Amino acid sequence: MPITGQTRTQSGSVDDAPVVTMVQQLLEQAVALKASDLHFEPYEHFYRVRMRIDGELREVVSPHMALKDRLASRIKVMSRLDIAEKRLPQDGRMKLQLNEGRDLDLRVSTLPTLFGEKLVIRVLDSAQAQLDLSRLGYEPEDLQRLLVAIRAPHGLVLVTGPTGSGKTQSLYACLNLLNTSEVNIATVEDPCEIQLAGINQVNVQDKPGLSFAVALRAFLRQDPDILMVGEVRDLETANIAIQAAQTGHLVLSTLHTNDAPATLVRLRNMGTAPYNIAASVSLITAQRLVRCLCPHCKRSITIPAATLLKAGLPESLCAAERVTAFEPVGCTLCHKGFSGRTGIFQVMPMSAEMQALVLQEAGIQKIERQARREGVSSLRIAGLRKVLQGITSLDEVLVATREDT
């Protein structure tokens, strides 16, 4: 797996062969293990490399302290960063050429710490991204609600959740479904993580002034049908996205909120006019990722119904006094009983009643109560459904969700 980029330092000397080999092997290992990130971390008395696999950081090697500067220099040279600058953070990119003939994008970030530079490499593997909506973990009724919204000719569809919850993958699964020769699709992201043929993708660039808002304005002059905005970060971007949704475009974007009802309040707090929110937002989906139990070693257990009811499961889903579920065990084919991740979702369409609450500037509690009346499950309930289906464990859901979401 050769890596494109420079192979000499600024002084012109050839990079140290053991360091080159170590970095190459770590990158190959990350690809093989489907890691999303690699962390190179210097501390006072030790140095370690960790990989984030299925959302969990795992230490893979602890190189000698004497290698920390050489490892940092090697990675910075490969990503075309300034190896002499160690006082300020830097961001760069490089490509990893895989044996099967495809390229893998790697995003590099450096950060000066007390004991040296920490480097994080984000692995952006478009080929490994799951772009089939039906396989992301949506319940059938939630998937149908989402399909109705994204197949509408206009409107604003928002995906919310914390960093690393799979929002971008969900958006691109929607775009993949909509991507035909009859529509003009444009996206603006920071940065583009998944490349799709047939979609016009733009990266935000701060230095020349190419922001989300600037790109959105340009998109509207390019005869678009569908727009995707990586994130609604400010009022200006929110207003342009809403304007686009109100003028005959389908707009997809993300927002950082805890759940779907909180998104309506967040938009209002950003300064967006309530009548614009009510008129443009068509659906909000909140999501989290939970680890899947290994199908080869998971162990059947019984859980008292009272435990699940206390966790938030509705009585209608818990008929027996004890419920069969599964717990992690661990084997050679998994990590501590888990293998892969799936999504849990809260999908909230904008009904007429919900629009009325937005116009009244109702509080979060009223919006949540209306969502429950309309059959919108909380993230906790969505996760508990996965427990009943044997997909994940109860402890995993309790960690990933709040009781009141």
LUMMAR-598154 format. One record per atom (N, C-alpha, C, O): residue in one letter; z, y, x. Coordinates in steps of 0.02 Angstrom, whole numbers, plus 50000, padded with zeros to 5 digits. Layout:
BEGIN
AZYX;...
END
This chain:
BEGIN
M500004994150042;M500005000050000;M500005006250044;M500545009050055;P499445008550068;P499435014550110;P499605020750070;P499475021050010;I499905025650104;I500085031850072;I499665037450100;I499615038150161;T499365041450056;T498955046950080;T499395052550102;T499945053550075;G499175056350152;G499565062050176;G499575062050252;G499275057750284;Q499915066950281;Q499945067650353;Q500345061950384;Q500805059250352;T500175060050445;T500565054950481;T500815057550547;T501065053650588;R500755064150558;R501015067050620;R501475072850603;R501385076250552;T501965073950645;T502415079550635;T502075085950656;T501515085850682;Q502405091750642;Q502105098150659;Q502005098950734;Q501565102750756;S502405095550773;S502325096050846;S501745091650871;S501545092150929;G501475087450826;G500895083350844;G501085076350866;G500635072350878;S501725074650873;S501915068050895;S501865063050838;S501945064850780;V501725056850856;V501665051650806;V502355050050777;V502845049650814;D502395049150710;D503025047450678;D503305040950705;D502935036550726;D503965040550705;D504315034650729;D504125028650687;D504215028750626;A503865023250718;A503605017450681;A504125014150636;A503955012550579;P504745012950659;P505235009850614;P505375013950551;P505465011250497;V505385020550559;V505515024850501;V504915024550453;V505015024250392;V504305024750480;V503705024150439;V503725017650400;V503575017550340;T503885012250434;T503915005650401;T504455005450347;T504335002750294;M505035008450362;M505585008350313;M505395012150249;M505515009650194;V505095018050257;V504905021950198;V504375018250158;V504415017950097;Q503885015350194;Q503355011450160;Q503655005750120;Q503465004650063;Q504115002050150;Q504414996350116;Q504834998450056;Q504824995050004;L505185003950063;L505595006350007;L505155008549948;L505325007149891;L504605011749962;L504155013849909;L503835007749875;L503775007649814;E503635002849914;E503354996749886;E503874993049843;E503714990349790;Q504494992949868;Q505034989649830;Q505154993249764;Q505264990049713;A505144999949766;A505245003849705;A504715002249653;A504865001749593;V504095001649675;V503554999949629;V503654992949600;V503574991949540;A503834988249643;A503924981349621;A504494980749570;A504454976749523;L505024984649580;L505604984349535;L505544989149476;L506004989649435;K504974992749472;K504854997549417;K505395002949415;K505625004849362;A505585005249475;A506075010649479;A505755017249459;A505165018349471;S506145021649429;S505885028249410;S506015033449464;S505655038449469;D506535032349505;D506725037249557;D507015033649617;D507315028349611;L506915036749676;L507255034649737;L507675040449762;L507435046149764;H508295039149782;H508755044249807;H508915042749880;H509175037349896;F508785047449924;F508965046949995;F509545051750006;F509455057850003;E510155049050018;E510765053150014;E511175052950078;E511435047650097;P511255058650111;P511685058950171;P512405061050153;P512505065550113;Y512885057750183;Y513595059550174;Y513915060050243;Y513585059050294;E514545061750245;E514865063050309;E514875056950354;E514745057450414;H515035051050325;H515115045150366;H514615039550350;H514635034250381;F514165040650303;F513665035450288;F513055038650255;F513065044350233;Y512525034550254;Y511895036650224;Y511665030850179;Y511705025050199;R511435032450119;R511225027150075;R510585028950038;R510405034750031;V510235023650016;V509635024449974;V509755020649909;V509935014749909;R509665024149854;R509755021149788;R509115021649747;R508705026149758;M509025017049701;M508465017149655;M508725017149583;M509205013749567;R508385021049540;R508565020949469;R508115015949433;R507515017049426;I508425010449411;I508065005149377;I508375004049308;I508975003049303;D507965004349256;D508205003949187;D508745009049174;D509225007749138;G508675015049204;G509135020449192;G509775020249232;G510185024749226;E509865015049274;E510485014249313;E510335014649387;E509875011349411;L510735018649424;L510635019149496;L510935013049531;L511495010949517;R510535010249578;R510775004449616;R510645005649690;R510095007649709;E511155004549732;E511065005249803;E510664999449830;E510804993649815;V510145000949870;V509704995749896;V509764994849972;V509634989449997;V509955000150008;V510024999650080;V510455005450105;V510495010750073;S510785004250162;S511195009450192;S510975010350265;S511255007150310;P510465014550277;P510205015350346;P510735018550392;P511215021550369;H510635017750457;H511075020850506;H511045028450499;H510525031250485;M511615031750510;M511655038950504;M511145042550549;M510915047950533;A510985039550605;A510525042750653;A509825043450625;A509425047250652;L509675039850570;L508995040050542;L508905045350488;L508345046450465;K509445048750468;K509395053050409;K508885058750418;K508495060050373;D508885061950476;D508415067450487;D507695064950495;D507225068250473;R507625059150525;R506945056450534;R506655054050468;R506055054750455;L507085051150425;L506845049150359;L506645055250318;L506125055250285;A507055060550321;A506895066650284;A506235069750309;A505825071850270;S506155069850375;S505535072750403;S504925068750383;S504405071550366;R504995062050386;R504425057750368;R504195059050296;R503605059750282;I504675059250251;I504505060250180;I504225067250168;I503755068150129;K504505072150202;K504255079050195;K503555079850222;K503145083350192;V503405076550278;V502735076950305;V502235073650257;V501695076250246;M502415067850230;M501965064350185;M501825068350121;M501285067850093;S502315072350100;S502225076350039;S502035083550055;S502055087950012;R501835084750118;R501585091250141;R502085096950130;R501905102350108;L502705095550146;L503225100750144;L503375103250215;L503165100150264;D503725108850220;D503895111850284;D504495108150313;D505055108850288;I504385104350367;I504935100450396;I505435104950433;I505995102850446;A505235111050449;A505695115650485;A506175119050436;A506695121450457;E505995119250371;E506425122550322;E506925117650293;E506755113150255;K507565118550314;K508095114050291;K508635117750252;K509125114650231;R508545124250242;R509055128150207;R508915129250134;R509365130950096;L508285128150113;L508085129450044;L507795123150013;L507495119050048;P507865122249947;P507545116649913;P506785117249916;P506515122849918;Q506445111649917;Q505715111449916;Q505475106049867;Q505835101249853;D504875107049842;D504565102149797;D503875100549822;D503495104949842;G503695094149821;G503035092049844;G502805085849807;G503155083149764;R502205083449825;R501915077549793;R501555073449846;R501345076049898;M501475066949832;M501045062749873;M500795057049829;M501025056149773;K500315053249854;K500025047649817;K500145041149855;K500095040949916;L500295036049818;L500365029249845;L499785025149821;L499695024249760;Q499375022549867;Q498795018549850;Q499005011249845;Q499195008149895;L498965008449785;L499175001549773;L498614996749792;L498034998549794;N498814990549804;N498334985449826;N497804984049773;N497234982249790;E497984984949709;E497494983549656;E497004989249646;E496604988949599;G497024994349688;G496524999549687;G496685005749647;G496255010049639;R497295006249621;R497485012249584;R497975016349624;R498325013849669;D497995022849608;D498445027449642;D499075028649600;D499055028749539;L499625029649636;L500265031149604;L500485037949627;L500535039249687;D500635042449580;D500885049049597;D501625048849611;D502005045849573;L501835052149664;L502545052649682;L502735060049687;L502395063849723;R503255062049654;R503485068849657;R504115069149699;R504585065149689;V504145073649747;V504685073949797;V505075080449788;V504785085849781;S505735079849789;S506175085749786;S506695085249841;S507005080049850;T506785090749878;T507295090949931;T507855095749911;T507735100649875;L508455094349936;L509035098549920;L509505098649981;L509735093350002;P509645104550009;P510125104750065;P510835103550041;P511085107149997;T511175098650070;T511865097150053;T512315098350114;T512075100550166;L512955097050107;L513425098250162;L513245094250224;L513375096550280;F512965088350215;F512865083850272;F512125082150284;F511975077050315;G511685086350260;G510965085250272;G510575085850207;G510845087450154;E509935084550213;E509495085350155;E509485078950112;E509365073450137;K509625079950048;K509525074350001;K508815074849974;K508585080349956;L508475069149970;L507805068949943;L507775064149884;L508065058749886;V507425066249832;V507315061849774;V506565061249763;V506215066349759;I506325055149758;I505625053849744;I505565051049674;I505835045749658;R505195054649631;R505065052349562;R504405048549562;R503895051049585;V504435042449535;V503835038149531;V503505039349464;V503795037949411;L502885041849465;L502515043349403;L501955038149397;L501405039149425;D502085032849362;D501605027249356;D501305027149287;D501605024449240;S500725030249279;S500395030549214;S500225023649188;S500265022449128;A500055019049232;A499845012449211;A500425008449181;A500315004249137;Q501045009749203;Q501615006149178;Q501905009349115;Q502325006349082;A501685015349098;A501945018749039;A501745014948976;A501165013048968;Q502215014048931;Q502085010648868;Q501835015748818;Q502215019948794;L501185015448801;L500875020448758;L500685017748690;L500245020448657;D501025012448670;D500925009648603;D501535011348562;D502085008848574;L501445015748511;L502015018048472;L502405012248441;L503025012548435;S502065006948421;S502395001448387;S502844997448434;S503244993348411;R502794998648500;R503194994848548;R503744998948581;R504064996648628;L503845005148557;L504355009348587;L505055008248558;L505555010148589;G505095004948500;G505745003548470;G505865006748403;G506415006248376;Y505355010148374;Y505445013248308;Y505545007948255;Y505215002748255;E506005009248208;E506055005148148;E505445006348105;E505165011848107;P505225001548066;P504595002248027;P504565008547984;P504055011847982;E505115010147949;E505105016147906;E505065022547947;E504755027447926;D505395022648005;D505365028548048;D504675029348079;D504425034948085;L504365023848098;L503695024148127;L503205026848075;L502755030748092;Q503275024748012;Q502825027147961;Q502905034647950;Q502415038147940;R503525037147952;R503645044347946;R503305048148002;R503005053447991;L503365045548063;L503055048848120;L502295048748115;L501975053848129;L502005043148095;L501275042748089;L501015047648037;L500485050648048;V501365048547983;V501155053447932;V501135060447962;V500665064247949;A501645062148002;A501685068848031;A501135070148082;A500835075448082;I501005065248126;I500525066548180;I499805065848156;I499335067948190;R499705062848098;R499035062348071;R498865068148024;R498305068647999;A499345072548014;A499215078547974;A498775083348015;A498795083248076;P498385087647982;P497945092148019;P498305097648056;P498025100548103;H498915099248035;H499285104548068;H500035103348060;H500245099048022;G500435107148097;G501155106448095;G501455105748164;G501095104648212;L502105106448169;L502465105948232;L502915099848231;L503365099348189;V502795095148276;V503195089148283;V503605089848348;V503315090748401;L504265089348342;L504715090248399;L505065083748416;L505305080248371;V505105082148480;V505475076348505;V506055079048546;V505955083048592;T506665076948530;T507255079648564;T507665074148597;T507605068248580;G508065076148644;G508485071448680;G508615073948750;G508285078648772;P509085070948786;P509245073148854;P508695071048903;P508255067248886;T508735073648964;T508275071649016;T508315064149028;T508865061249031;G507735060949034;G507725053749046;G507775049448984;G507895043448989;S507685052448925;S507745048548863;S507065046148837;S507025043148783;G506535047348876;G505875044648857;G505465049148812;G505005046848779;K505635055648809;K505275060248764;K504535060748782;K504105060448737;T504385061448846;T503685062248867;T503285056048849;T502705056548828;Q503575050248858;Q503215044048842;Q503065043648767;Q502535041348747;S503545045848726;S503435045848654;S502865050548635;S502435048848595;L502865056448665;L502325061248651;L501655058548671;L501165059248635;Y501625055348730;Y500985052748752;Y500765046648713;Y500165045248708;A501235042848686;A501045037448641;A500715040248579;A500235037348552;C500965045948555;C500645049248498;C499955051748516;C499475050748479;L499895055048575;L499245057548596;L498745051948607;L498155052648591;N498975046348634;N498545040648646;N498245038148581;N497665036148579;L498645038348528;L498405036248462;L497895041148434;L497415039248400;L497995047648448;L497575052848420;L496955054348462;L496505057848440;N496935051648523;N496415053448572;N495755050148555;N495635044348573;T495325053848520;T494655051348505;T494145056648525;T494335062348542;S493515054948523;S492985059648542;S492895065248491;S492535070048505;E493215064648433;E493125069648380;E493625075448385;E493555080248348;V494125074948429;V494635080148432;V494695082948502;V494565079448551;N494895089248506;N495015092648570;N495765093148581;N496105096648544;I496015089548631;I496735089248645;I496875092648712;I496535091348761;A497385096948713;A497585100248775;A498345099748782;A498705100148733;T498585098848844;T499295098548857;T499475103148915;T499075104348960;V500095105848913;V500365109548970;V501045106748984;V501465106148940;E501175104849048;E501785101349066;E502045103849133;E501705107549168;D502655101849149;D502975103849212;D503365097949241;D503975097549230;P503025093449278;P502305092949288;P502015087649241;P502385084749201;C501365086549245;C501035081149208;C501255074449237;C501165073249297;E501545070149195;E501805063749220;E501355057849202;E501375052749237;I500975058449150;I500535052949128;I499835055749120;I499735060649084;Q499345052749153;Q498665055149149;Q498265051049099;Q498255044849102;L497945054549051;L497545051149001;L496835054049001;L496745060048995;A496345049649008;A495645051849006;A495485054548936;A495695051748886;G495115060148934;G494925063048871;G495395068548847;G495265071648795;I495935069848885;I496415075048867;I496425080248923;I496475078448981;N496385086548904;N496405092048953;N497125093648971;N497495096248929;Q497335092049032;Q498035092749052;Q498105098249104;Q497715098749151;V498615102349095;V498745108049138;V499465107749163;V499925106449124;N499565108949228;N500235109449256;N500475116649257;N500095121149275;V501095117849238;V501405124449246;V501435126149320;V501615121949361;Q501265132349337;Q501295134749406;Q501635141549406;Q501355146449382;D502235141849434;D502635148049431;D502335153649474;D502315159349452;K502105152049535;K501875157249580;K501295161349552;K501325167549554;P500765158249527;P500235162349499;P500375164749428;P499965168349399;G500945162749399;G501135165149333;G500865160949276;G500805163449220;L500695154649289;L500455150249236;L501055146849203;L501245141349223;S501335150149153;S501915147549117;S501685143749055;S501085143449040;F502165140749019;F502005137348957;F501665142148908;F501165140448877;A501955148148902;A501685153048854;A500985155248873;A500545155748830;V500865156548938;V500205158648960;V499685153248947;V499135154648922;A499855147048963;A499385141448951;A499255140548877;A498685139248857;L499775141148836;L499685140448764;L499205145548736;L498775143948695;R499275151748758;R498825157048735;R498095155348755;R497635156348716;A498015152948816;A497345151048838;A497065145248797;A496475145148780;F497495140348781;F497285134648741;F496995136948674;F496495134348650;L497325141848643;L497125144048576;L496435147348577;L496125148148524;R496185149148636;R495505151848641;R495005146548661;R494415147948673;Q495235140248664;Q494805134748686;Q494625129948629;Q494455124148641;D494645132348567;D494465128348509;D494845121748507;D494535116448504;P495525121848508;P495905115648509;P496025112848439;P496005116448389;D496135106348436;D496375103048375;D497115101148382;D497505102048335;I497285098548440;I497975096148452;I498215099048518;I497865098848569;L498835101648517;L499145104448577;L499795100848591;L500175099148545;M499925099648655;M500575096848674;M500895101348726;M500595102748778;V501495103648712;V501875108048757;V502455103848786;V502855101248748;G502485103348852;G502995099148883;G503705100648859;G504095096048850;E503865107048849;E504535108948828;E504535115948799;E504225120448827;V504885116848743;V504995123548716;V505615126348751;V506185124548733;R505505130748800;R506065133148841;R506325139948819;R506905141548833;D505915143848786;D506115150648771;D505805152848705;D505385149348677;L506005158748683;L505765161348618;L505015162548619;L504675161248569;E504745165048675;E504035166448678;E503625160048668;E503145160048629;T503815154748702;T503455148448694;T503535145748624;T503055143248594;A504135146148596;A504265143748529;A503835147448478;A503545144348434;N503785154048484;N503395157948436;N502645156348440;N502315156048388;I502385155348501;I501675153848507;I501535146848479;I501025145848445;A501985141948492;A501895135248465;A501915135348389;A501525131948356;I502375139348361;I502425139848288;I501805143248259;I501555141148207;Q501575148448293;Q500965151848270;Q500375146948269;Q499975146948222;A500315142848322;A499775137948325;A499835132848268;A499335130948238;A500445130648254;A500555125848200;A500385128748132;A500175125048087;Q500475135248124;Q500335138548060;Q499605140448052;Q499395142247997;T499215139948105;T498515142048101;T498045136148108;T497485136848134;G498265130348086;G497815124648081;G497805119948140;G497325116248148;H498325119948182;H498355115548240;H498955110848234;H499475112648206;L498875104848260;L499445100248267;L499755101548336;L499405101148386;V500405102948338;V500745104548400;V501305099548410;V501715098448366;L501325096548469;L501865091948488;L502255094948546;L501955097748593;S502915094448544;S503305097148599;S503995093948601;S504165089848558;T504395095848652;T505075093248659;T505575098948661;T505405104748675;L506195097148648;L506745101948649;L507365098148669;L507445092348652;H507815101448705;H508425098148727;H508985099448676;H509325104648680;T509085094848629;T509645095148583;T509915088048575;T509605083248596;N510515087448545;N510835080948540;N510525076548485;N510495070448493;D510305079648430;D510015075748376;D509525080048337;D509425085848352;A509225077048286;A508705080548248;A508975086548209;A508675091948214;P509525085948171;P509775091848134;P509945097648180;P509825103448162;A510215096248239;A510405101748285;A509795105548310;A509865111248332;T509215102548307;T508605105948330;T508435111948287;T508225117148313;L508535111448222;L508395117048177;L508855122948193;L508645128748192;V509485121448207;V509965126748225;V509795129748293;V509855135748303;R509575125448340;R509395127848406;R508805132748403;R508805137948436;L508295131048364;L507725135548356;L507935142248328;L507705147548351;R508385142048280;R508635148348250;R509025152348301;R508965158448305;N509445148948341;N509835152448392;N509405155248447;N509605160048480;M508825152448458;M508365155148508;M508055161748485;M507775165448525;G508105163048421;G507825169248393;G507225168248349;G506925173148326;T507045161948336;T506475160548293;T506655162048220;T507195160148197;A506225165548185;A506355167348116;A506405161148072;A505975156748077;P506905160748028;P506985154747985;P506365153147944;P506195147247935;Y506005158247918;Y505415156847878;Y504865153747920;Y504465149847894;N504825155447985;N504335152248029;N504515144948043;N504075140648047;I505165143648052;I505385136648063;I505215132448002;I504935126948008;A505385134947943;A505275131147881;A504535129947869;A504335124747844;A504115134847887;A503395134347872;A503015130147923;A502465127847908;S503285129147982;S502895125948036;S503145118948054;S502735114548065;V503805117948058;V504075111448081;V503935106148027;V504135107047970;S503615100748046;S503465095347999;S503905089248009;S504045085647961;L504135088148071;L504555082248083;L504915083148150;L504635086048197;I505525080648153;I505915080648215;I506165073548228;I506435070348183;T506065071148289;T506335064648307;T506775065248369;T506565067948420;A507385062748364;A507845062648421;A507855055548448;A507755050748411;Q507965054848513;Q507955048048541;Q508405047248602;Q508595052048635;R508575040948614;R508935038848674;R508615032348698;R508255029048661;L508755030548760;L508545024048786;L509155019748799;L509655022148827;V509125013448778;V509665008648791;V509375002648826;V508785000948816;R509774999448868;R509544993548905;R509484987548858;R509894986648813;C508964983548869;C508864977448830;C509214971548862;C509214970848924;L509514967348821;L509824961248847;L509284956548875;L508744956048846;C509444953348929;C508984948548958;C508894942648910;C509384939448891;P508274941148890;P508164935648842;P508324928848871;P508404923948833;H508364928348937;H508474921848969;H509214919948974;H509374913948978;C509654924848973;C510354923048985;C510844926248935;C511444924948941;K510614930148887;K511084933348841;K511474928048802;K511204922648786;R512104929648787;R512554924748757;R512754926948687;R512934932748676;S512714922348640;S512894923748571;S513654924648563;S514044920748590;I513844929748525;I514554930948510;I514614932948437;I514114934448404;T515214932848412;T515344935448344;T515784941548349;T516264941748387;I515614946548310;I515974952848310;I516264953948240;I515894953248190;P516904955648234;P517184957048167;P516814962848134;P516634967748166;A516694962148070;A516344967348033;A516724973948038;A516414979348040;A517384973548040;A517784979648045;A517614983648108;A517634989748107;T517464980148162;T517294983548225;T516644987448217;T516594993148241;L516154984448185;L515504987748175;L515564993548126;L515254998748134;L515974992448073;L516074997848025;L516415003848057;L516245009548044;K516895002448100;K517235007848136;K516765011448183;K516825017448193;A516275007748211;A515785010848256;A515285015148219;A514955019348250;G515235014248152;G514785018548113;G514265014848073;G513855018048041;L514265008148075;L513765004348037;L513915004847962;L514485003747941;P513415006447921;P513525006847848;P513714999947820;P513484994847845;E514114999947767;E514324993647736;E513734989747710;E513754983547708;S513204993147691;S512614989747663;S512274985247715;S511904980647697;L512384986647779;L512084982647832;L512564977447860;L512404973947908;C513154976947831;C513674972547859;C513994968747801;C514534970547777;A513664963347779;A513894959647720;A514454954647736;A514924953947696;A514414951247794;A514894946147811;A515504949047847;A515484954747870;E516044944947850;E516654947247884;E516564947247960;E516874951147995;R516134942747984;R515984942548056;R515224942348064;R514864939248025;V514994945748115;V514274946548126;V514084943548194;V514444944348243;T513514940048196;T513274937248258;T512914942548299;T512474946048272;A513084943148362;A512754947848407;A512704944448475;A512824938448481;F512524948348526;F512434945448593;F512754949948645;F512834955948634;E512944946948702;E513234950648757;E512874948848822;E512574943448826;P512894953248873;P512554951748936;P512924946448977;P513534945948973;V512544942549015;V512834937549059;V512624938849131;V513054940049174;G511984938549144;G511724939649212;G511404933349240;G511694927949236;C510804934049268;C510454928349299;C509984931049352;C509984937049367;T509594926649381;T509144928749436;T508554932849410;T508204935849451;L508444932949346;L507874936549317;L508054943449290;L507624946949262;C508684945549298;C508894951949270;C509414955149315;C509564952649369;H509684960749292;H510214964149328;H510814964849282;H510804968849235;K511334961049296;K511954961249257;K511844959949182;K512194962649140;G511344955849168;G511224953849098;G510734958249061;G510614957049002;F510434963149094;F509974967649060;F509294967649096;F509254966749157;S508764968649057;S508094968949085;S507664973449041;S507504971748984;G507464979249068;G507054983949030;G507464988148982;G508064987148974;R507124992948951;R507454997348902;R507034998148840;R506434997048841;T507355000148786;T507015001748723;T507305008048695;T507845010248714;G506945011048648;G507175017348619;G507555016248555;G507425011548517;I508015020748542;I508325021348475;I508165028348450;I508195033148488;F507995028848386;F507705035048360;F508025037348296;F508255033348255;Q508045043948288;Q508235047148225;Q507635051448205;Q507485056448237;V507305049548151;V506685052848130;V506805056748066;V506965053748014;M506745063348069;M506915067648012;M506305071847991;M506135076748025;P505975070047936;P505435074247910;P505735080647879;P506315080847860;M505315085847875;M505535092147845;M505345092147771;M504785093747752;S505835090147730;S505735090147657;S505805097147630;S506005101747665;A505635097947566;A505715104447533;A506445106547532;A506605112447541;E506895101747522;E507605103347522;E507845105547591;E508255110047598;M507575102347643;M507765104347711;M507485111247727;M507825115247760;Q506895112747705;Q506605119347715;Q507035124747681;Q507125130147708;A507295123147622;A507715127947586;A508355129347625;A508595135047628;L508645124147656;L509245125047696;L509105129447757;L509525133547776;V508525128547787;V508335132647844;V508275139947824;V508515144347859;L507955141247767;L507875148047743;L508545151347726;L508625157447731;Q509035147047706;Q509705149547691;Q510135150347753;Q510705152547750;E509845148347811;E510215148347875;E510855144147870;E511385146247893;A510775138247839;A511345133747831;A511595131247898;A511225130947946;G512235129347900;G512545126747960;G512345119447972;G512015116347931;I512535116948030;I512345110248051;I512615104948004;I512285099847992;Q513225105947977;Q513515100847933;Q513105099847869;Q513005094247847;K512875105347840;K512465104747779;K511805101347793;K511555097347753;I511505102947851;I510875099847869;I510965092347880;I510545088347859;E511515090447913;E511655083347925;E511765079647859;E511525073947851;R512125082647812;R512245079347748;R511595078347710;R511495073147679;Q511155083347712;Q510515082747678;Q510095077247711;Q509755073547676;A510115076847777;A509745071547812;A509975064647790;A509575060147779;R510635063747784;R510905057347762;R510675055747691;R510505050047676;R510675060847647;R510455059747578;R509725057547576;R509525053847531;E509335059847624;E508625058047626;E508485051647664;E507905049947676;G509015048047683;G508925041547716;G508785041847790;G508525037047819;V508945047447822;V508845048147894;V509445045047931;V510005047347923;S509325039847969;S509865036548006;S510065040648066;S509655044048097;S510705040448084;S510935043648145;S510725039348204;S510535033548196;L510775042248264;L510625038348325;L511105032548332;L510905027148354;R511735033448313;R512215028048317;R512015022248272;R512025016448293;I511825023748210;I511615018448164;I510985014948190;I510915008848185;A510515018948216;A509905016048243;A510065011148300;A509755005948307;G510545013048342;G510755008648396;G511095002348371;G510984996948398;L511515003048320;L511864997248293;L511374992348260;L511494986348259;R510824994948234;R510304990448209;R510034986148265;R509894980148255;K509944989048324;K509704985248381;K510204979848402;K510014974548427;V510854981348392;V511374976348407;V511304970448359;V511324964648381;L511214971848294;L511144966448245;L510514962448257;L510484956448240;Q509994965548286;Q509364962048300;Q509394958148366;Q508924954648383;G509954958648402;G510034954948465;G509664958048523;G509564954748574;I509454964348517;I509064967648569;I509514970548624;I509344970148683;T510084973348604;T510534976348653;T511254974648634;T511374971248584;S511724977048674;S512434975448662;S512784981248628;S512554986948630;L513344979748597;L513744984848564;L513984990048613;L513954996048599;D514234987848670;D514484992648720;D513934997348743;D514065003348754;E513324994848751;E512764999048773;E512635004648722;E512515010348742;V512655003048659;V512535008048607;V513105013148604;V512985019048595;L513725010848611;L514295015348608;L514275020448665;L514475026148657;V514025018348723;V513965022848780;V513405027848769;V513465033748786;A512845025648740;A512245029748734;A512265034748678;A511885039648678;T512695033648628;T512695038048569;T513395040448554;T513895037348572;R513425046148521;R514055048748496;R514165046248425;R513675044848390;E514795045548405;E514945042848339;E514685047348283;E514505044948230;D514665053848295;D514475058548243;D513735060348245;D513535064948210;T513325056848287;T512615058548288;T512225054448238;T511615055248232;
END
